[in-house]
Amino acid sequence: MSASSENTAGSVLPELLENIEQDLFTRLNIGIICFDEYDQIFYSNTAVQDMTGLTAEELMMKRSDDFLFSDNKEQDYFSEFILSSEGMWEKEKSRTFKIIDSKGNLRYLTCEVFSLDGTTGSGRKMCLLRDDTIRTVCANESSFDGNDLKASHLPFVSFLWRGDDVWSVEYVSENISQFGYSPDEFVSGNLAYADIVHPDHLDSVKDSVEKCMGNHFSKEYMIRTADGEKRWVLERSYAVRDNGNDITHFHGAILDISERKEFEHEMELMNLQESALSRLGEKALSCSNISALMDYTLKLIADTLGIKYSLIMEVLEDGNFLLRYGYGLSEWCIGSALVEKDTGSPAGYTALTGIPLIIEDLHKEERFFVPRYLHEHGIVSSATVIIGERGNMYGVLCVHSDKRRIFNEHDINFLQSAANILAETIKLRDSFTSLELYRNLINQSSDYIMVLNAITKKFIYVSDRIFDDLGYSRSEVLEKDVFNSGCIIAGCNIQKLVGDVAEHGHLVMESELLRKDGSSFPAEISFSFVENEGITYIVLIGRDITEKKKAGMFLRESETKMRAIFDNASDLICLFDTEGRILEVNRAMKDILGMQEHEFTTLNVAELLEPEIRPQVPDIIAETMEKEIVTIELEILKKDGSSVPLEVKLQMMEFNGKKRMFAIGRDISERRVLESAIREHAQQLEYSNEVKDMFADITSHDLLGSVSLIEGFAGYLEEMETDEEKKHLLENVVSSTAKLKKTIDSASLFARLNYASDMTTEVLDLQQIYYSALERLLLKANDDGINIELNSPMQCNALVNPIIEEVFYNLLSNAIKYSPRGGRVNVEILNEGDKWRISVSDEGPGIPEDYKEKIFDRFQRVGTSRVSGQGLGLTISRMALKCHGEELFVSDNGAGQGSTFWFTVPMADR
């Protein structure tokens, strides 16, 4: 079935733009900024505020060179880009700029500029912005230079986690600290990403990850901070796949949206309260039974605020209060419980002061006497407002909760509004027949109400709003002739209108209301005849439509802007119905696919897709109708048979009773190439590491075997030899082979540590590790007369890998080597809160300042003439500590008094 006449640029899109939500581009994360011919901003949408942190008022009149750029160079590039943009009919390339938003966060914004005047250079410009921060950072295109910027300035936390069952983390940015965690907790394997997802949302997040068919997914869910606090986050992650197209990793980001969620929740509560007040107002106008209205009000308030109890205390003639109406309370107290009138009770205090009263905890309240019925119902928190005015009061409205509750300003405003409605209703009941009441109701209206005698054509009544807004006195209005052209109503023939009203009974028209100073404003005026006690009146009700006119003008301007965006956007845009019939496409889609507009009129959107995707189109449309906005990746076919990869955002919208699909597609060819390059590079690195490990293992095994054989034969020959000169030579051979074995062991250990990314830890006593290392060095220490002293607690449980013994051994060995004969080595293990601090101090010659970093490099030593060794001990020690997420430090004990090496390790739970 071919597309109908709806498929025209002149009819479908204007209808779409008139009915589309004004914040569509905000919902699609597209910012809009308009510059006038003087290069000053005169319009920006909400999406721009979300990206920059600046409101429309703060951006107003700013120039293109006065933005939040990270440096002057970026500022100059942006200004040059704005001023040199081509006409809106020219295809324009986009550029990405780096800014610092008002909160100090780094963002990458991609910008496209179009001329609104169809000219190049000066003139009005429209700038489209999208936030590409996550894409840029995850694609490793970001740079932190020139302004001392760090990843912690990003508005989100960056992650790289494996696609296993618990999402083990291989990298996380330092600003994970905003949730109370450190990167080491994740990278070390102590925490996986699944550990911090809130249990209520974990299955939903896993389901989204498992159903990730494209290269990325987005989801909102809750996580738990290190303190157990709940936080809402928005995650957007990109999938990394292997050669088999299986997902191995996800590289993405999470953004804290707790404030937005809290604001949305607050707005929902406010809307709920406004809806409740609206229902209460309608009930008050239609209900003649005041008791039924009171019961309805109390239930409505309790349901709206989510509390258990609500009640109304009526003030009696003696000034005391009677619990007249109650919801949730025991029946025995309703109609019988009394409260005294003085300020010693919450009701009395509120009545005498007229000020709303909030009590957070009645158990701690010392200002008031708490009535018995409140104690018996276990009341904890309460709020009280007055019904009526202090001089003409009906009573007080109270709400109570049996759980601790802090009633906020919105809650009090809601209660006071409900109380005001009740007060007005009570007044209506007592004086509804009074003409003054009708006048009060009319004067409170925002409309301009005028009543004329149909015979004399003279005003007999006008509302106070006429005097307040138009500037006339009562006598000036009552003396006016409504048929005079200079009367209050201008621009219409009143004589003809009265005849039309007499014929049709009612008429509404647009005209103008004249002020006394000669100015005017547009108004919608309704004319009708009303008969009362045999007298006919003409009732005119005028309503100011200035804002309505402005809104209409803004809508027409918006339509023009949206048409420009639709026709000139670099993204592909397609409008189609729920059956897939194409209704309209933009210029970019026609150009990229190489097709003319009439060629689309007979096509179904499925025909533009790869054959294997076409059967999924009905399911995709159904999902979009359910979720309203869906993002997918797919291949679209050109006229020549080639394909283009796209990221497509689909939105369902409804206007004039018809559902339509609005699709925006973005070419992701470059991203596909980048992802392929990243995968290839990762594979090359993995292969290189495997070859290195294999070489190190083979070399270590073969060398140790040969050296052990030499050592064994040399030792045997030494025992058999009687010639002292030869025996001395054999002793040197045995000693050299022992040193060679130690060098090979050290090199092998260094190689293993270099790739120990998944090192496991366990609870070990540092004191026992110290003694184990010392036992291996006692012979050397005794030979040199070195005195080794330990200062530590009895139990030093730490969360470490057994490799930590090599750190103790190397530091002790160096201290013994470099200490003078008969010297002393001090070892301390100190408690520093959640960590142990281990230090080893010697009395050697010390380390020159320019060597303090070099000594940690391989084969670097100080004073090699006297001391044996290969220069690997400190390198191995630092590498072992880095695998624990720690560092090795060195400091001087004083001039000529030796050095102190120290490090920290995590303390285990006691």
N, C-alpha and C positions, 0 to 999 in steps of 0.2 A: 504494500500500500504506500503510495507516494505522499510526500508532505503536502499539506493544504496551502491555501493562500496565506496562512499564518507565517510562512517562510519568506518574509520580506523585511528588508532593513528598515523600512519606513513605518511599520505597524507593530511588530512584535517587540522590538527592543524598547521603544518609548513606553509601551504598556508595562514591560518588565521593570524599567527604571522608575516608573511612577509607583509601583506596588512593592518594590524591593525594600527591605529594611534599610534605614538610613545608615546603620552601622555595619553593613555587609562587609565593606572593605576592612573595617576594624576587626570583625570576626575572622576575616581571612588573613589577618596580620599584615595588611597593606597600609602603610602610612601615606598621607597626602599632604603636601605643603604647596601653597600657591604664592608666587612672588609677583609683585606689581612691576610696572615699568621702571620704578626707582630701585629695584632689587631689594624690596622690603616685603616681609611675609604679611599677607592679609588673610590667610585661612590655613588652618591645620586641623586634622581630625584626631579622634581619641587614640588611634593606634600610634601616632607620633608621640603623644604624651607617655604611652606605655614604653616606647623605645628610649626616650630621652629623659623622662622624669620632669619635663617642662610642660606646663599647661598651655592652652591656646592663648590665654592672656599674656603669659610670660614670653611666648614666641612672637606675639603680634609686633610688627614693625621692626623685628630683627632683620639684619642683612645676611646675605649668604656667606659673608666673611666674618660673621659674629655668631658662630655656632659652637657646639661643645667638642671641638676637635682636640685630638691628643697632642698635636703640635702645629706650628705655623705652616709647615709644608702641607699637611693634610688640609688645613684651612684654605690655603692658596689653590690647591688642586680642586677642591669643591667649588669655590667661587668661580674659577676658570671654567669648570665643567658646566655650571649653571648658565654663565653668560654666553658660552659658545654653542649652546644647544641648537639643533636644526629645527626646521618647521615641523609641525605635528604630522605632516604627511610623509616625512622622511623616516626611514627605519633607523632607530638610534641604539647604539650600544650602551650597555650599563657599566657602571664603575662601582667599586666597593671602597668605602671610606671608614676610617677608624676614629671613633669618638669616645669620650668619657662622659657617661650620663651624670645626672645631678647627684646620684648617690656614690659616685666614684667608681662605678663599674665600667669595664671595657666592653665595647660593643662594636661589631662590624656591620655597617649598614650598606646595602646595595641600592644604588640610586639610578633611576631613569628620569630623564627630563624631556618635556614636550613644550613647545611654544603654543600658547593659547591664542596668539594673534596671527599664526601662520607665517611668522617672519624669523629670520636668523639674527642672533645677537640680542640687542636690547628689546624690551617688550615683556609682556606678562608670560610667566612660565608656570607650568605644573610639574611638580617633582614627586615621583612615586618612590617610596622607601619600603624595603623589607629587611627584617632583622636576620642576617646570615651569620650571627656570632657562633651558634652551635655548629653549623655546617663548616664554617671556616676553621674553627679550632679542631673539630674532629677530623678534618681533612688535612691537618698540619699546615695550613696556609697562614696561620697567625704569626705575628712577630711582636716581641716585647722589647723594644729598643727605644732609646732617646729620652724616655720619661721615667725610667726606673720602674716600668710596669711589670707586674708579675701575674701569674695565673690566678692568684688569689683575688685580683681585681675583677675577675669575670663574675657576672651576676649569677653563675650557676656552678655546680660542682661537676668536674669532668671525671669520667670513669672509663676504665678498660677492664671488662670482666669476661671470663670464659663462659662458653655456652654449656656448662655442666649443670648438675641438678641444683647446686647451691649458689651458682654464679660467683665462683672464686675470683677475687679482684687481683689484677696484675698491676694496675696503676689507679691512683685516685689523687686529685689535686689537693693542695694543702688546705683550701677553704672548706674541706669536709669538717674542719674544726667548728664551724657554725652549728653542727649538730652534736658537738661534744666528742667526736672521734678524732683519732690521728691517722694519717696515712699508713703508719707502720702496723696498726692493728689489722688492716685489711691485707696489705702486701705480705706480711709475715704469715698469713693464713689463720691468725687467731679469730678473725671475723670474715664471713662471706657476705656478699650483698644481701642474700636472702635472709640473713640473721637480723637485718635492721628493718626489713619490710614488715609493716604491722600485720599480725596474724589474721586479722579480719579481711585483709586485702591480698594476702600472699597468693591464694589460689587464683584470684582474678588476674594478678600480674603474670603468674606462670602461664595461664591460659593465653594471654596476649602474646607472650614471647613464643609459645609453641605454635601459635597461628600466624606468626610473622612470615608472610609469603614474599614480601618485597625486601628492600634493603634497609628499611627502618620502620620503627613504630613509635607512637606517642601515647602516653597514658598518664592520667592523674590518679594518685593513690596516696595513702598515708604511710609514713615510716615512723620508727621510734628513735628518739635521740638517746644518747648515752645515759641521760637522767631519766629515761622512761617517758618523756614528753611526746605527745603525738604531734606530728607536723605533716601538712599536706605538701606534696611535691608534684611537679610536672616533669615527666621523663620523656626525652626524645633520644633514641639510640639508633645507631647505624650498625648493620650487620656486617661482619667480616666472614667471608666464605672461603672454603678450600677449593681444590680443583674439582672435587665432586659436587660442588655447589652446596655443600653442607655448611651450616653456620658453626664457626669455631669460637668467635668472640663477638662481643658487642662493644662498640665505642660510642659513648654518649654522654649525656649530661642530665642532672636533676636540678630543678629550680624550685626554691621554697615559695609556695603560693599560699601559705597559711593565712597571711593577712587578707588576700583576696577572698579565700574561702570564708574567713570570719566575716568579712564585709558582706559577702553574698548571703551568709546565714542571717546576719543582722537585717539585711534588706528583706529577706523572706519573712522574718518576724514582723518587721514594720508593715509589709504588705498584708500580712495576716491580720495585724491589728487594725489597719485601715479598712480592710474588708469587713472585719467584725463590727467596727463603728458604723459602716455603711448599712449593714444588716440591722443593727440596733436602731439606727435612724428610721429605716423603713418600718420596722416593727413598732416604733414609738408613734409613727403617724397613723398606723392602721389598727393599733390595739386600744380598745376602750377600757380594758380591765387593767387597772394599775398594778394589782397584785401579780397577775400573770406576767406583766411586763418586768416587774422586779425579779421574779424567779427566772425568767428568760435571760435577763441581763447578767445575773450572778453566774449562771451556768456558762453563758457565752464568755465571760471574763475568765473563769477558771479554765475552760478548754483552751482559750487563746493563749494564756500565760503558762499553761501546763502546770497548774498548781492544784492543790487538793481542796482548799476551803476558800469561800468568799461569803461576805455578809454585809448587811446594811443595818446600821444603828440609827434609829429614828430619835430625834430630839423631842422630849416630852415638854409639857407646859411648865414643869418645875425646873427644866434645864437638864435633867438627867437623861440618859440614853437607854433605849430599849432595843434589844436585838430583835428587830421586826422580821427580817428575811435572812435566810441562810442557805448555803449550798454546801453539801458534804458534812455538815455538822449533825450532831445527835438531835433528835426531835425535841428532847426535853428542854433544851436551852432556847429554841426558837420561840419567840413570843413571851418569854418569861425572864431571860437573863437581863439584869440591869447593871449599868455602869454609871458611876457618879460623874457629875458635870465638870469638876475642877481639872486642873492640868496634871493631876496625879495619875490620870489614865491616858492611854494613847488617843482614844476618841475625844476626850475632853481637851487635850492639848491641841489637836488638829482643829477642833471646832472654835476654840478661843483665839488661835493665832491665824487660822486660815491657811497655814503652811502644810504641805504634804509631809508626812512623817514616815521614815524608813527605819526599821529595826532589823539589824542583821542577825542578832542572837538574843532572844528573850531571856535565856538562862544567865546571860551576863549583864542584862539591863538593870540599872540601878535608879534610873530617873522616874520610872512609872510603876504603879501597882498593876500586876498582871492578873486579870480576872480568872476565876476558877475554871470556866469552860475552856479557856485557852490552854491551861495546864493539862486538863484532862484529855485534850485532843493532841497533846504532844507538839504544840506549835513552837517553831524555832525562829522563823523570820516572818516579817509582816510589813505591809505598807498601807497607809491610810490617807484618804483625800476627802475634802469637804464636798457635800452635795448642796449646791446653791451658793449664796453669798453669806458672809458673816452676819449681816443684819437681817437676812431673810433666808434662814437655813432650814433644810429638811432634816439633815443628819450627816452621817459620814459613811463612806464606802470603804470597806476593809478587805484585804486579801491576805491569806495566811498560808504558810508552807510548813510541813513537818520535817523538811530538810533545809539545811543552810542555803540561803538564796540571797543574792545581792540584786535588788530591784534597781534597774538603771533608769536613766532619764526618759528613754522611750517608753518604758513600762509605766512610769508615773504620768507622762503625758497621755498615754492611752487610758489609764484609770480616770484621770481628771476629765478627759473628753467624754468618757462614758457617764461620769457623774454629772457633767453639764447637760448631756442629753436628757438624763433622768430629771434634772432640775427644771429644764424647759418644759418637759412633758407634764410634770406636776403643775407648773404654771398654766399650761394649756388646759389641763383638766379643770382648774379652778376658775379660769376666766376666758374660756374659749368663745363665749358669745360677745366678748367686748370688741368693739371696732378698733380700739387702740392696739389690741393684739394683732389684728390683721395688718395694721399700719406698721407695727414693729417688724413683722415678718417680711413685708414688702421692702421696708427700708434696709433690712439686712441683706437683701438680694443684691447681687452684683449687676443686675439688669436695670435699665432705665424704664420705669413704669409710669404711664400717663393714662388718665381716664377722662374722656370727654362726654358731655351730654350730646346725644345724637341729634337732638332738636336744635339746641342753641349753638352747637359746635364750639362750646367754651370748655376750657379745662376746669374740672372740678376737683381733681387730685393729681399730684405728681409725687414721685418718691424723692426722698432726700438726696439721692445720688445725682439727680438733675441739678440741684443747687450746688452740691459739692464739686462736681466735675465740670459743669458748664458755666458756672460763675454767676447765674441769675439769682435774684431774690424771689421769694414766693409770690409777692405781688406782681413782679415783672412777668413771671410765667403765666399766672392766672389771667392777666390782662391781654395776653397774646392771642391773635387770631390764627388758628391752625391753617387757614387757607391762604394766609399771607406768605409771599415768597421769602420774606425775611424771618419767618418763624423758626422754631427750633429744628424742624426737619427741612432739609434742602434737597434739591435735585429731583423732585417728583411732583406730580399733579395730584394733590390730596383730594380734590373734588372727584376726579376720575377713580381714584383708589377707593374712596368711600362707596361709589357706585358698584365697583367690582366686588367689594366685600359684601355689600348688600345682596348681590346676586349669588356669590359662591359661599358666603358664610365665613371664610377665613382666607387670609392672604399673607405671604411672606415675601419681602423684597429687600434688596440692598440699596441703601441711600447714604446720606451723611447727616450727622448731628452737628449743629452750629453752636460754638461757644460764644459767650458775650463779647470776647475780644476779637471776634471775626474769624478765628481759626476753626477748623472742622476736623472730624475724623470719621472713617467709614464705619457704618453700623448696619446690622441686619435687623429689620423692623417687621414685627408681625402685627397685623390688623385683624380684629375680630369684634363682633357684636355680642354684648351680654345684656340680658334682660333681668330686672329685679323689681318686683312689686309694681309691674306695669310700666316701668321706665326703662328705656333702651339706652345703653351706654356703648361708646366705642373705646375699646381697650387697645392701647398701643404699647408694645414691649420691645424696647431696643436693646441690642447687645453689641458691645464694642468688638469689631472684627479686625482691628489693626494688626494684631499678632497673626490672625488667620491669613490676612493678606500677605504679610511678610513670609509666613510659612509657605504660601503658594508660590511666591516669587522665588524663595529659596529652593523649592522643589523643582521649579523650571530650570533654575541655574544648575541644580544638582544633576538634572537630566542631561543638560548640555555637557557638564563635566564628565559624567559617566559615559556618555556617547563617545567623547574624546578618548577616554581611557579604554573603552571597548575596542574602538577602531585602531588605536595606536599602541596598545600594549604589546610588548615583545613576546609575552606568553600566548599560547594558543587558547582561545576561548570558544566554547561551543554551547549552544542552547538546544535542548531536545526534550521531547515529551517522555512520559513513562513507558511508552512502547518502543522508545529508541529512535523515533523519527526526528531527523535533524530539522530544526526550525531556523537557526541562524548561526553563522560562524564569523569570526573577525578576520581582519586583513592578514594577520600573522599566520593563521591556520591555512588560509588560501595560498599564501606565498610558499610556506614550508612544504605543503602537500602537493603543490604544483597544479591546483585545480581552480576552476572558475566557480563563481557563486552558484550558477544554475546547475552545476554538476552535483551539488550537495542536496538539491531539493528532492531527488528521488532515492536518496541513500538512507539506510538505517545506520546508526552509529556503530553497530556491530560489524558492518562491512568495512569499516576503516581499521579494524584490528586484525592481529594475527589469527589464523584459523583456529588454533588451539584455545584462544581466549574467548572466542565468540559465544560458545555455549554458556559461559559464566556471566554474560551481560545481564540477563534477567535477575540473577542473584545479586549482582552488584547494585542494580537499580533498587531492588527490594531493601538491601542493607542501607542504602542512602536514604530511602523514605523512612526507615525506622530510626536511624541515628542522626538524620538531617545533614551532617557533614562527614564525608569519608575520604581518606587519602589512599591512593593505590599507585603502583608502578606497572606500566604496560608498554607494549610496542605498538606504534601506529604506522599504518602503511601509506607511503607516498603513491602518487599516480604512476611513477615509473617502477613500482614494485619493491623498492627499497623501504627500510623501516627506520623509525626514529624512536629511541627510548624516552618516555615521558614520566614525570611524577605528576599525577592528576589529582586535584582536589574537586570533589563532587559535593554540591549542595542542593538539597531539595527545597523549593519554594512554591508557594501557592498564591495565585491571584486570579480574580474573576472566576473562582470556583474550579480552576484547573491547576493541576500539579505539573511543575516543570523542573528539569534537571539543568543546573548551571555548572559547567565543567571548565576548570582552568588548568591547562597543561604546561609544564615547564620542561624544556629539553635538558636531559641529564646525561648526554653523551660524554661530556668531559668528566663528569663524576665517575661514570663507568670505567673510563680509561684509568683514572686515578686509583680506583679500588683494585683494578687488575694489577697495576704496578705495585701497589702496597702488598698484595698477596704474593706476587712473585718475589719481592724483596724479602718478605718474611720467610719464604721457603728457602731462599738462598742462605739466609742467616742461620736457619735451623740446620741445614746440611753442613755448613761450615763448623758449627759447634759440635756436631756429631763426629766429624773428621778429627777435630782437635782432641776430643775426649778419647777417641779410639787410639790416636797416636800417643797420647800421654799414658794411657793404660799399657799399651804394648811396650813402649820405651821403658817405663818403670819396671814392668815384669821381667823383661829380658836383661836389663842392666843389673837389677837386684840378683837375678839368678847367677849371672857371670861373676859379680863382685863377691857374692856369698861363697862361690866355688874357690875364688882366689884367696879369700880370707881363711877358708877352711884349710887349704893346702899350706898357706903361709904359716898358720898357727901350728899345724902338724910338724912342718919342717923346723920351726923355732924350737919346739920341744925336743926334737931329735938332734939338733945341731949342738956341738960342743965348742966349736970355734967361736970365741967371743966377738970377733969382728963380723963374722957372718951372722951370728945371732942378733947383733945390733941392727944389721941391715934388714933382717927378717922382722924385727920389732917395728921398724919404720914402715915396712909393707903392711903389717897387720893394722897399725895405727892409721895409715893412709886409706886402707880399704874401709875401715870403720867410719872415717870421715866421709868417704865417698858414698857409703850407704846412707848416712844421715842426710847428705845433700840430695840424693835421689828421693828419699822419703819426703824431704821438705818441698822439693819441686812437685812431686805428685800431690802432696797435700795442697799446695798453692793452686794447682790446676783444678782440683776438685772444688776448692772454695770459690774459685773464679766463676763457677757456674752453679753454685748452690742456691738457686732461687727458691727451692721448696724445702729448706732446712727445717727439720722438726725440733721441737724443744720439749724438755721434761724438767721435773722438779729435782734439783741436785743441791747438795750442801757444799757451798763454796769452801768451807774450811777443810772438808775431806778432799776436795779437788786440789787445794793448796798442798796438803800433806802428800798426796799422790805424786804431784809434780816435784816436790822437794826431795822425795825418796830417790828419784832418778838423778839428783844432783848432789846428794850428800857427800859422796866420795870426793868430788871436785872441791866442794866447799871446805871439807875437812883438810884436804891437802894444802889449800891456800890459807887455812886458819880464818875463814870467813865466819862471822857470827851472824846468824839469821834470826830475827825476832818477829813475832806475829802479834798483832793487836786486833782482836775481833770478838764479836759475841760468840756464845757457845754454839748457837745454831744459826746458819746463814743460808736458808733455803732460797734458791733463785730459779727462775724459769729460763733454762739455757740448754744448749746442745753439748754433749760430752766433749766436743772439739775445743771447748773453752779451756780444758786442761793444757792445751798447747800454748795458749796465751800466757797462763801462769808459768809454764816451763820456760818459754822464750824470755819472758821478762826477768825471771829469777836467774836464768843462765847468763844473760847479759850483765845483770847486776853483779854476779860473782866474778865474771870475766874482767870487768872494768874496775872493780874495787881493789884497793891496794891490799897486799898480804896483811892479814890480821884486822881487816876492816869490818864494817858492820853493814848489813842490809836490813832495812825496816819494811815490813809488809803490814798494811792496814786494810781492814774491811769494815766500812762505816755505814750506818743506816741513814739514808737520805730520803725518808718518806716512802715512796713507792719503788725506790731503786737502792741497790747496793753500790757503794763507791769503793773500788779496789785500787790501791796505790802501792808501788814498789820503788823504794828510794835507795840509792847507793851512795858511796863516798868516793866515786871515781873522779876523773878530771873534768866531767861536765861535757856539754855539747855546744859548740859554737852556734850563734844565732842563725847564721846562714845555712846550717846543716839540719836544723830542726824539722824541716819538711823533707829534705833529701833522704834522711835515714829511713824513711818508710818506703822508699823505692827499692826495687830489687837490686841486690848486689852493691848497695851503698853502705859503707861503714865509716866509722870515725876512729882514727888511730890504729890502722891496720898492721903496723909494724910489730906490735907486741901481742895482739889478741888474735886468736884463731877464729875461723868461721867463714861462712859464705855470704853473709849479708841478706839472708832470706827470713830470718826469725821475725823481725819487726813487720815485714811485709805480710807474712802469714798471719801474724797476730791482728794487724789492722783488718785484713780481709775477713778473718773469723768473726771479729766484732761487727763489721758491716753486715754480715749475714744475720746478725742478731738485731740489726737496726741501731747499732751503737758505734762509737768512735774511740780511737786511742789517742791520748794527748801526752805531751812531754813538757816539763817545766824545770827551771833551775832550783836547786836547793840553796844556792848562794855561790859567790865567787870561789871556785876551787873546791866546792863541797859536794859535787856530784849532781845527779839528775833524779827526777821523780817521773815515772811513767804511771798514768792512771786512766781508768775507764769505769763505766757504769754498766750494770745489767739489771733487768727487771726483777723485782722481788716477787717471790711466789706467795700465794695466799697462805696465811698461817692456819 
